[in-house]
Amino acid sequence: MSAVQGLFPRQTSFAPNSDLSKGEQVLQLIANPFQASLQTGAFWASLATSLGLSAGLALLFCLIRPRNNVVYAPRLKNADKDHAPPPLGKGLFSWVAPVRKASEPFLMEKIGMDAVVFLRFTRMLRNMFLVLGIIGIVVMIPVNITQGNKAITHGLNAFAIMTPLFIFGEGLWAQVVVAWLIDLVVIYFLWHNYRRIHHLRRVYLESPEYQRSLHARTILIRDIPATLRSNEGIARITDEVNPTSTVPKTTIGRNVKVLPELIEEHEEAVRELESILAKYLKNPDKLPPNRPTIKAPSKYRGQTTNGKVDAIDYLTDRIRALEMEINDIRDRVDNRDAMSYGFASWDQISEAHTVAFLARGKRPQGAKIRLAPRPNDLIWDNLKLSRGSRKSKRVMNGIWIAVLTVVWTPINAGIAIFLSNLSNLGLVWPAFKTQLEAHHAAWSIVQGIAAPAITSLFYLLLPSIFRRLQVRAGDVTKTDRERHVFRNLYSFFTLNNLIVFSIFSAVWQYVTIVIQYNKQSNDLWDSLRKGQFFLVITTTLCQISPFWVTWILQRTLGAATDLAQLWQLTYTWFARTFLAPTPRQNIEWTKPPAFDYASYYNYFLFYTTVALCYSTLQPIVLVVTALYFVIDAFLKKYLLMYVFITKTESGGQFWTTMFNRIIFATMLSNVVIGVVVKARGEWTLVAAIAPLLVIMLAFKWYCMKTFDLDLKYYSRGGMHDQERMAADAKPRDAEKVSSKFGHPALYQPLMTPMVHAKAQHVLAEIYRGRLQSDGGQSMAFSDIAMQPMSQASKPAQDVPFEFVPEAQQDFQFYKNREDFREDAGDMLSTSRSQTPASSFVGQKDSSPSSSRDTSPAPEVVTQQQTTVHRKQFDQSNVPSQLRPSPAITPDGSSGGLGPRHGPYTDPYDDRTNLLGGVGDVRTPNGEFMSLDRWRTPVGSRDGSEADVYRDVTPREELNTNYDYFRERR
């Protein structure tokens, strides 16, 4: 008996019972009352802090929300009329009723299918764990308490008694019964929601928005052989799998060379210039004594002072040079070689989907065919990768993920062994054990809060790491990238944060027992046998289960933090109070943030996996998980209705990935339950659980065969009745695929530096450089396939900056501009531009073409930018290069052009018309007038009335292209 007592030094006067077997004595020694009390205290500490702080944050949200719609209801402010959520009242709880009443069909129209699928997924988990929580309370907890060996459980805390540690014999059949009940409940909810997702997907495919979209009837062809890299070559490839007689419209990809890198460098330079000007002009009436300087690259330095150059002059000149280089490359893009990818589009959706369906698993002429995603969903740099290059990149991606896992493993093991169970740390650190005994309550709080918090911090960085890895791995769409990020996150969490975490803790316990036995003069084999590996694993899993209970409790606090948008509020307040944000930053802070589906799906599935694996080991985890999903299912519904947007709509493609992970989580829970019953040596119990693994795999196969093809393809042959009637009623207009599926680097507008309007008169005094800005557009592409691309309009005058008044630094004024539209999502852009009345002419295109992928292709729209500012100033004090001057005439003449100055300027380059027609054009009530006042509607190409606008002054009368200025040289 003394040998067994020496196995663990006791923290209390409790002594083992001599009537118990050796294995029971080991079990009693491991489950010591001190450790149970520590874990119980940690649980109650976590429960109090999580629920208390969550309630406080929810109340804070109710108080602040009515006064801060920019943060708490940006979708309500920015969405178009077709996608705007219901209005909210000013009461504390007036947000509850609109969220509660919003039905699924209503949400499909307002927030899109991806958001609806996410909400259905959260409701499924909520309902599933409510049922499982009832099973845990009614069946598992009573069985564990009543069937436990009273000789062992005497004096133990009730929190420890709820585990199956002390059950022997027939009582273990409850584990088997609950395992079958869990699997049946999971199967029912997955089957029910799979049918609902199937119905929603068919509704989505038949919706007017999808039916009108170009990408819906377009396919993407990759790995095109060099001999077929032409429009005709794509047609020959599709002929091999095209059962229809319709010839598609095709376009081959163009090699844009360094154009994307130049555009990225241009954007960085613009943002840097904006930041420097914002800091330098923070107080326009009291400028710093010295102009800002930076250390430029050696090949761009020019004249330097102590190795640095004037930041404003250098950056403006660098931006001008980049714009000229970009436009020169755009003019010559037709001379570049064709790429190994292209697009083919049909008039009917059923034709494109039939070709894609018949081409699955085939490679006609060695090419890979798939349905085309939305143009803004493509990762263009990866389309050009060859088949072999993609394979090598995927291998390297797997290696990097493995390295990341190995690096994190020892850190995670340390948290698992010591921080999640401070008693283990006391076993190897006597001084700490003394402190642990002296301050039970304080250390229980540390164990309950610190370990889950530290574990969570690392995973805040993982999504961005995995996104970079997936782009390097060759993913061709952002949707694929996000699904793979979600898959990798879940694998990493489950392997490194659940399995490794739990196994390391169990191995530590087992090694400790073996060492203690070995000290008692036993040989190694006898010590290993006496350690009873399966029993120690089961015991350790039960011991560590309170950690996961407290971890999930803390997730409730995370849900409340999401609702309160604390980070957004705190950061923007700090930046606007103590820093000098640029107008562009102020605008971007007011846009609705994009919802991170990959991270949220991963978190929810990880909670599900933990709860299922510990469902019989610590049944209270089912109740805690149900509580979390009850709260967060409602809060996420509000956030998706009023705060977040779906940046790239995938049409619910996350569902199958989620479904597969829940199947895996359920099977993993069956394995854990099998280990628990095997710890008693009952192979009959293990055999009773084994069929569940086969049942789950068969269920997966059934759902895949029944639903998956209909989820992906609108039609697998023939024409849909609805589509046939639509085609008979009105034939579709002809389209050029290149107008939608051309590389964005060929036509996306370049950014114009934004400056606060309050610094307009000061900038005229300090600005010495010169910036050519024509919106970053070339006049035309010589290749006919590139002609109809949507291009931003060129400003009427050659100007360097865009002055933005304080009242206009809001995303609602810029959501339809090309330089902001990419981040606006598919639900925010309207059919009519709402360009702000900026006080400077350098702004980009505010053309009314919608960012949504609809047909026909938008026309090239021109627009005369109107100059507006809130405060007039004496123009006699303005330097000549910033004074208003007449527009440049077609013959190239211009008046009032003064000389340029500065170390980076060309003294013979007289492009100094920086400001034009400044005037106060406000309505009688003081509001700024919309630019629509100076626009006149014109018809579209087919003669129908279109919601587009053209300049009062025709574009042909304004010669502002780069060729004009090059000729003057």
N, C-alpha and C positions, 0 to 999 in steps of 0.2 A: 504493500500500500504506500509506503514512503516513496517508492520509485515513481509511482503514478502521481503522487502529490507534488513531486519535484518537477513534473512535466511543465507546469506553469506556476510561478509564484503567485499566491493568492493575494487579492487586494482587500478581502474581507475575511471574517472569521468563518465563512462557509467552508465546509470540508466535504470531500467526496464520500459517497456511501459505499461501505465495504461489501454490501450485498450485490452490487452491480457488477456486470461483466467488465472485462478490460475495455472493450469498445464503448460501453456506456459510460465508463469512467472518463475516457478520453473526451467523449461528447460533453459530459458535464463540466470538465475542466475548461474546454474551449468556450462554452457558453457561460462565461462567468457573470455574476450579477453586476459587477462594476461596469463591464463593457456594455451590457444591456441598458443600464441606467444612463450611460454616456450617449448611446444612440437614441434613446428615448428623449433625452433632453435636447439633442440636436434636432430631432423631428419636430418637437413642439416649438423650438426657437425658429426653425425654418417656416413652420406654419404661421406663427404669429407675425414674423417680419414680412412674409410674402403676401398674406391676405391683408395685413394692415396697410402696408405700403401700396398695394394694388388698389384698395379702397380709397386711399388718399389721392392717388394719381387719377383715378376715375372722377373723383369729386373735383379735383383741379381742372380736369378736362371740361367738365360741365360748366364750371365758372368762367373759363377763359374762352371756350368755343364761340359763344355768340359775338365776341368782340375781335375775333381773329380768324376770319374766314380764309385768309391767305394761307394759313397753315392747316386749318382743320376742315376746310371745304374748298380746296382749289379746283376740283373737278366741277363743282357747281358754278364757279366763276368762269372757267375756261372752256368747258365742253360746248359743242354746238347744240342747237335746239333738239336735234334728233337723239342725242346721247346725254343730255343733261339730267342729273338725278332730281328727285322732287325737292322743292325748296324747304328750308328749315326755318323754324321759328326761333325766337330769342329766349325762350324759356330754358331753364336748367336741363330739363329732360325732354325737350321738344324734338330731339334727334331720335328718340327711341321709337316713336310710332312710325315714321317713314321707313325706318330700317326693318321693323317687324312686319310691316304690311307689304314690303316689296316681294313680289312673287318671282318665280324662276323665269317664266316667259317675259316678264317686264325687264328683268335683269339682263336677259339675252340681248335685248335691244339697246340697253343703256351702257353696259360695261363689257360686253363681249363674251364669247364662249369660254375662253381661258379662265376668266374670273369666275364664271358660273360653275365650271368644272371644279375649280378650287373650293368654292363654297359648298358644293355638293359633297366633295371629299371630306371637308371638315364636319359637315352634318352627319355623314356616314360614320365617322370615327366617334362623334359625340353619342349617337344612338347606339352604336355597337358597344361602347364601353359603359354606357348606362345599363345595358342588359348584362354585360359581363360583371359589372360592379355588383349588381343584384345577386348574381350567382356566387360571387366571392363572399358577400355578406351572409347570404342565406345558407350556402353549402360549405364553402371552404373554411371560413373562419370558425364556425361552430365545430366542424369535424376536427380541425387542428387543436382547438382548445379542449374539447371533451375527450378525444382519443389519445391525447398525449400522456406519457408515462408520468404519473403523479410523483413518483419517487424522485424524478429528475427535475420536474418543473416546480417543485415546491420552493417557494421563495423567489422565483424569477418574476420579472416584470411581464405584464400582460402583452406588451409589444413583442417580446421574444416568444411568448407562448403561441402567438398566431401563426408561427412558421411550422412546417411539418417535421422539425428536427426531432421531436420526441414521440413520433408515432411509429408503432411497430405492428407487424402482422396484418390483419384484415383491414385496419384503418387506412392502409396505403391504397386500397382500391378506390378511395375517393379521388386520389390523384388521377387515376385512369378515367374515371367518369367525367371529371371536370375537363380533362384534356379533350375528350370527345365532344363535350358541350361547347368548348371554346371553338373548336374547328367547325362545328355545325353553324354556330352563330356567325363566324367570319365568312363562311361560304354563302350563307343566306344574304348577308349585307353586300358582299361583292357581286353576287349574281343579280340582286335587285338593282343595284346602282349601275352595273354594266349595261343592263337593258335601258336604264334611263339615259345614260351617256350615249348609247346607240341612237336613241330617239333624238336627243339634243343635236347630235352630229348630223343626222339627216335633215333636221330643221335648219341647221346652219348651212348645209350644202344647198338647200333650196331657197335660202333667203335672197332677197333682191340684191343685197350688197355683194354676196358671193357670186350670184349669177351674172352681175354686170362687170365683175373684176376680170382683168386680163390674165392674171396669173392662174386663174381657175381653169382656163382652157389652153394652157401653155405647158410644155414639157422642157426640162433641162437635159441637155446631152453633154456628157463629159467623155474624156479620153478619146476624142475624135482623132483618127489617123491623120498624118500630115497631108496625105493625098486628097482628103475629103474636107479640108478646113476651108469651106466656102459655103455660101447659102445653098448652092445646088448640092454640095456634098451632104449637108444635113438632110435635105429632102430625100436623097438616095438612102441614107441610113434609116430614116423613119419608114420608108416604103417597105422595108423587110418585116415590120411589125404593124403596119397600118392596114386593117381590114376594110377601111372605107376607101371610096374613090376621091375623097377630098384631098387636095394638095395644101399643106400647111404653109403659112408665112414663116420664113426663117430668117435668122440673123446669126452671124458668127461673131465670137468675141474678138476684141481688138487689144493689141498689146499697148498698154499705156506707159510702159517703162517706168521712169522715176516720177511720174506725175503725182501719184498718191503721196509719196514722200515729200515732194515739194509743197503740196497743199497742206500737209501736216506741219511742215516747217513754217509756212506762211501763217497758219493759225496760231502757232506758238509765239511767233514774233508779234502778231497783233495783240494777243493777250498780254504779253510782256510789256508792250508799249502802253496799253491801257492801264496796267497796274502801276507803271512808273508815273504816268500822268496823273492817275488818281491820288497817289501819295504826294506828288509835287504840288498839285493844285488842290489839295484838301482844304486849305484856307486861301481862296483866291486873292483876298485883300492883303494877305501877309505871306508872301512867298519866301521859301528858304533862301539864304544868301547865295548858295551855290547850285548850279544846275546839276541834275542827276547824271551820273556817269556809270558805265559798266565796262567790264573787260570783255571785249569782243574777240572772236577767233582771229588768229594772226593774218589770215588771207583777206579779212574784211576790215581791218582796223583803220587804215588810212592814217590821218593825223591823230596822235595820241598825246595824252598828258599823264605822266607817271604810269604809262602802260594802259590807261583807260581812255575811252572815247566818250563823247557826249551821247548819252543814251537816247535822247529824243531824235537827234539828227541821224544817228546810226540806224536806229530801228526803222524810222520812216523811209530811209534810203534803201535799207535791206528789203522792206516790204515791197517797195516799188520794183526792185530788181526781180524779186520772186514772182510778182504778178506778170511782169513782161516775159519771164522765162516760161511760166505756166501757159500763158496764152500762145506763145510761140510753139510750144509742144502740141497744144490743142489744134493749132492750125495745120500741123503736119501729121496728125494721128492716122490719117488714111494711108500714109506711107509705111506705117508699121506693119509687121507681119501678123497674120491671124493666129488666134489662140486655139487651144484644144477643147474649147467648150463653146456651146451655142444654144439657141432657143428656137423652138418651133411652136407656132400657135395656130389653132383652128378656130372656126367660127362658132362651133358648138362645144360645150363643156364635155358632153358625153364622148365626143370623138377623141379629145385629148386624154381623158381618163381611160378609155378603152385601149388606146395605144400604150399608155403607161402600165396598165394591168397586164397586157399581153407581153410586154417587154421585161417584166419582173423575172429575175433569175436568168435572163438572156443578155448577150452582149453582141448585138448586130454590128458587124464590121469592127468588133473590139470596143465599141462605145457603150457607155452606161447611161441608161435612160431612167428618169424619175420625174414625178410631177414637179413643176417649177414652184418655188416658194414666192412669197411677195418680194418685189425687188429690194425693199429696204431690209429684208431678212437675210440677204446674201452676204457672205464674207468673201468679197471679190478676190482678195489676194490668194485665197486657197483654191479658187476654181481652176487656176492654171496648173495646179500640181498634177504630176503624172501618177499613174497607179502605183508604180514602185516607190515613188517619193512619199506617197501617203502611207504605205505600209511601213516604211522605215521610220517615219515620224510617229506613227502609232506605237511602234516598238520603243522608241525613245521616250515617249510619253509614259508608257508603262514603267520604264526604268526609273524615271524621275518620281513617279508616284511611290514606287517601292522604296526609293531612297528617303523620301519624305516620311514614309511610314516607319522605316528603321530608325531615323533620327528621333522621331517623336516617341518611339516605344520606351526607351529608358526613362524619359521624363514622365510619361504616362504611368509607367510601372511604379515610379516613386510616389506619385499621387495616389495610386491604387493601394500600395502597401502601407504607406505611412499617413498621408494626409486624410484619406477617407476613414481611417481607423487609427486614431492616435494611440491606442493601446499597443499596437505593433511597434510604434516608434519608442514607446516606453520600455519595450523588451530589450532594445539594443542601446538605449540611452538612459542610464540610471538616473542622471540628474533631472532629465525631463520627466521620468516616471514619478519622481518626488513631487514635482510641480503639478503633474496630472492628478495625483491623489489629493493634493491640497486644494485644488481649485476645479472641482468637477464641473460646476455650472458654466464657468467661463470657457473652459476648453470644449465643452459640449456645444456651445454657441459657435466657437471657431470651427469645429468639425462640421457643423451643420450648414455654415455659410461659406467659409473660405474654400473648401474643396470644390463644391459645384461652381463657384464663381471663377476660380482659376481655370478649371476645366473648360468653361465656356469662353474665356477670353481668347484662347488660341483659335477657336473655330470661327471667330469673327473675320480672321484673315484668310481662312481656307477657300471661300468661294472665289475671291479674286485670284488666288494662286492657281486654282483649278481652271479658271477661265483662260488664263494665259497659257496654261499647258494645253488646253483643248484647241485653242487657235493654232498653236504650234503643231498639234497633232493632225491638222488638216481638215477640221470640220468646215463644211461649205455654207452652213446657215447658222444664224444665231440661235434658232430653235434647237437644232441638233446640238449645238454647243451647250445650251442650258440644260438639255436633257442629259447629256454626258456629265456635266458638272454635278447635276443632281445625283446621277448614278454613282459617280466617284465619291461625292460627299457621303452618301449613305454607306457605301462600302467601307470608307475610312472610319466613319463613326462606329459602325457595327463591329468592325474588326479591332480597331485600335482603342475604342472608347468603351466597348461593352465586353467583347470576348477577351481581349488582352487584359483589360482592366480587371475583370473578374478572375481570369485564370492566374494572373500574377499574384493576386491576393490569396488565392487558394494554394498556389505553389509555395508562397511564403509560409503559410500556416503549416503545410506538410513538411517542408524542410526544417522548420523549427521543431516539430515533433520528432522527426528523425534524429536531429542533433541531440535532443534531450535523451532519447532512448540510447543513442550511441555512447553518451557520457556514462550510462549505467552499465558499461562493460558488455553490451550486446554487440554482435557482429553486424555489419552493414546490412546484409540481407534480412536478418531478423528485425532490424530496426525499420527497414522499408516495409516489411510485411505488417508489422505492428502499427505502422502509421495509418493503415487503412485509407488508401488514396481516395476512393469514391466517397467514403464517409466524410473525409476532410473537405472535399470539393463541395459536397452538399451543405456542410456546415458553414463553410466560408461564404457560399452564395447567399445563404440565409443571413449571415452576419452583415454582409455588404449591402443587402437589400434596402436598409433604411437610407443609405446614401442616395440611391436612385429615387426613393420616395421624396426626399428633401430636394433633389435636383429638379424633379418635375414640379414640385411646389414652387420653386423659384421661377419656373417658366411662366407661371401665372403673373409674376411681377413683370416679366418680359412682355407679356401681352398688354398689360396696362401701360407700360412704357411706350409701346408702339402706338397705343391710342392717344396718349398725351403728347406724342411727338417731341419729347424732351430734348433730344439731340438737335433737332431742327430749330426749335425755339432758342435753345441756349447758344448754339453756334452763330446763328444769324444775329441775335442780339449782341453778342460779344463782338462780332466782326463789324457791325454797323456802328457800335459805340466806340470801340477802341482802335479799330483798324481803318483802312481807307479802301473800301470795296469799289470796284469799277461798276459803271452802269450795267455792263453785261452780267456781272455777278449778281447784282440786285435783281435783274430780270430773271436769271436762271433760278434764283432762290424762290421766286414766286410761282414757278411752274410746278404742276403736280409731279411728285416723284414716281419713278417706275417701280412696279412691284417686283421683288426678287423671288420669283416662283421657285427657283432651284433651292434656295436656302430654306424657304418656309416649308416646302414639301419635304425636304430632308429632315428638318426638325420634327415635323409632325410624324413622319414615318419612324424616326428614331424613338420618339416617345412611345409610339405604338409597339415597336420591337421590344423595348425595355419592359413595358407593362405586360406584354404577352409572355416574355421569358420568365418574369418574376410573379406571374399570376397565381401560382400555387405556393411559391416560396414565401411570398409576402402579399397576401390577397388584398391588403389595404391599398396597394399600388393601383389596383383597378379602379377603386373609388376616387383616388387622387387624380388619376388620368381622366376619368369621366368629368370630374369637377373642372379640370383645365379646359377640356374641349367644350363644355357647356358655356364657359365664359368666353373663350377665344373665338368660337364659331360665330357668336353675335358681334364681337368687336371687329373681327376681320370683315364681316359683312358691311359694317359702317365704313371701314377704311377703304374697301374696294369701291364702294358707291360714291364716296365723297373726297377721298384723299388720293389714292394711288391710281395709276393708269397702267394698262398693258402696253408696253413699248412696242412689242412685235407680236401680233396676234397669230397664234399657231392653230387655232381651231380645235383646241382640246387634245393636242398630241401628247400631253404629259400623262394621260390616263393609263395607258398600257404599261408605262414604266412604273407608275405607282402600284398598279395591280400586281405586277410581278414581285415587287418588294414586299407587299403584304403577304403574298403566298410564302415567300421565303421566311418572313418573320414568324408566321404561324408554324412552319415546319421546324424552325429553330427552337420555338417554345416546346414543341413535342420532344425534341432531343433533350432539352433541359429536364423535362419531366421524366424522361426515360432514365437520365442519370440519377435523379432523386430516388426513383424506385429501385434502381440497380444498386444503390448504396446499401440496401438491405439484402442483396443477393437474390432478389425475386425475379428470375428470368421470365416467369409467366406474366408478370405485370408488364415487362418490357415488350413481350410478344403481343400483348393486348393493345399497346400504343403504336406498334410498328405499322399497321395498316393505314393509319392516318397519313403517313408520308405519301403512300401510293394514291390515296384519295385526293390529296391536295394537288398532286401532279396531274391526275386525270381531270380534275376540275379546271386546271389551267389550260390543258389541251382542249377541253370542250369549249371554253369561252373563246379561245383563239380561233378555232375553226368556225364558230357560230357568228362572231361579231367582228373580228378584226378587219376583214376585207371590206365590209360595208362602212367601217369607220374611216377607211383611207380613200376609197374610190367612190365617186359619185355614180359611175356606171361602169359595168364590166362588159358591155356589149349592147348595141342598139341605142336608140334615142329615148330619153325620158319623155313621157307624155307632156309634162308641163313645158319642157324645153321645146318640143316640137310645135306646140301651139304658139309659143312665143316667137319661134322662128317663122312660122307661117304668117303671123300677124304683121311683123315688121322685120325685115332683114337687117342684120347687123351692119354697121358701117365698117368700111375697110380700115385696118390699122397697120401700122408699122411696128413690129416687135421692138425694133431698136429704140423707139421713143420711150419705152418703159424699161427695157432690159439692157440699156447701154451702161457702161461703167460710169458711176457717179463722178469720177474724177474728170470726165470729159465735159461735164456741164454744170456741176454744182457751183453756186456763186461763192466768191471769195469774201471773207469777212472784212468789213470796214471798221477801223478803230472807233470805239465809242468814247465820248467825253461828256462829262456832266455839263449841262447847259449853263450852270452858274459860272463856269470857268471860260465861257466863250470869249469874253473881251480880254481876259488875261492871256489866253492862248495866242491871241493875235500879237501880243507883245513878246512872248517867249519863243514862239515857233519860228525856226529859221530854215527848216528843211523843206522838202517838197515831195509829195506822194502822188503818184499817178494811180487813180482808182477808177476802173470802168466796170466794176462789178465782177471782175474776174472772168469775163466772157470773151470768147473769140466770135468774130462776126458770123462765121459759118464753117461747116465742115465740107471739105471737097468730096468726101465719100458720100454717095447718095444714101447709103444705109444710115448715116449719122445725121442727115439733114433735119428730121423732124424732132430732134431731142428738145425737151423742155428746157429753155434757157431763161435765166433771170434777165430782167430788163436792165439796160444800161442807163445810168443816171444822165440827166440832161446836161450836167456840167462836170468838169474834171475837178474833183474835190477830194481832200484827204481824210476828213473826219466826219463823224455823225454826232451832233450835239443832242443829248437826250435830256429833256426836262425831268425834274423830280417826279412829277405826276405821271410821266409816261414810262417810268422804270418798273413796268409790270408786264408779266408774260402774256396777259390777255391781248396786248397790243401787237405782239410779235409772233404769235403762235402760227401764223400763216406765212411768215417770211422764210425763205429757203434756208438761211443760216441758222434758224431756230427750229424749223419744222421737223428735222430728223428726230429730235427728242420729244416731240409733241405726242407721239403715239397715234394710233389709228382712229381714236374717238374724239380728238380735240379740234382738228382742222376743219374749218368751215368752207363753204363754197365761195364765200366772198371775203376778200382780204380786209383786215382791220388794221392797217398800217398806222402806227402812231404818228402824230404830227411832230416829227423830229425837227429840231431847229437847224439841221445841217443836211446837205444834200447827199452825203456819202452813204446812205443806207442802201441795202440790197433790195432785191426783188420782193415786192409784196404782191405778186400776181395772184389772182383769185383762184388759180387752179388748186383743186383739193389734193392733199397729200395721200389720200386713199387711192388704192390701185383700181381706178375705174376707167371705163372706156367711154367715148373715144379719147385718144391722146390729147393733152392740152395744147392749145396753140401757143406760139411764141408771142408774148404780150409785151408791149412797151408801155412806159409810163413816165410822165414828166414829174419828177420829184418836186414837191412844193416846199419852200423853206419857211419854217415857222419857228418863232422863239417867243418866250414869255416876257422877256425884258429887252426893250430896245436900248441901244447905246449910241453914243455919238460916233458916227462912222468917220468923222474927220480925223479921229485919233487912231484909226486902224491903219496899219501898214498897207502899202499898196498891194502886196501879194495876198492880202486877206480881204480886200475891198470887193464889193460886187462889181461884176464886169459883164459885158454883153455875151450872149451865147456865141459859140463858134459857128460861123456860117459855113455852108457847103464848100465855098471856095477856099476855106482855110484861114480867112481873115479873122482877126480878133482884136478887140480894143482894150486898152488899159492893162496890158500885160507887163508887169514889172520884172526886174531881174531876180534871179535866185541867189541865195547866199548860203554859206555853210560848207564845211569840209567835204561833204559827201554828195555835193550837187554838181551838176553839169552847168557851167556858167552860160552855155549857149542853149540850154533847155529852158524855154520861156513858158513852160506849162505851170502857170502860177495863178490860175483862176480858182481860188480856194473857196470862195463864198459867193453866193449869188442870191439876189432878190430877197434880202432879209426884210421881213415885215411882220407886223402883229396882225394875224388874221384870226381873231377870236369872235365868237358869237356875242350878241349883246349881253348875255348873262355871264360872260367871262370864260365859257368853255371853249376848248379848241375844236375847230371844225375838222371833220374827217376829210381825208384826201379824196374820198369818193365825189366830193362836190365838183372837183375839176376833171373828173373822168366822164366819158360818154360811152354808153354800151355799144358794142358792135356785134355783128352776127358771127357765127362760127363758120367754118368752111362749107358746111352743108347748107348754109342759108338759114338755119334755125336760130332763134334768139338764144344767146348764151350769156351766162353770167360772167362776162369778161369785160375789160375796159382797155381803152387805148388812149394814148396821149392826145391832148388837144393839138399839140404841135407834133406832126408826124415825125417818126424816128428818122426818116430819110433826110429830114432837114437838119439833123444834128449829127455832124461828123465828129465822133469822139472816140474812134477806135485807135488802137496803138499804131496802125499803119500810118495814120495821119501825122502822129508825132514823130514817127521814124522818118517820114518824108521831110519834115521840117529840119531834121538834123543834116 
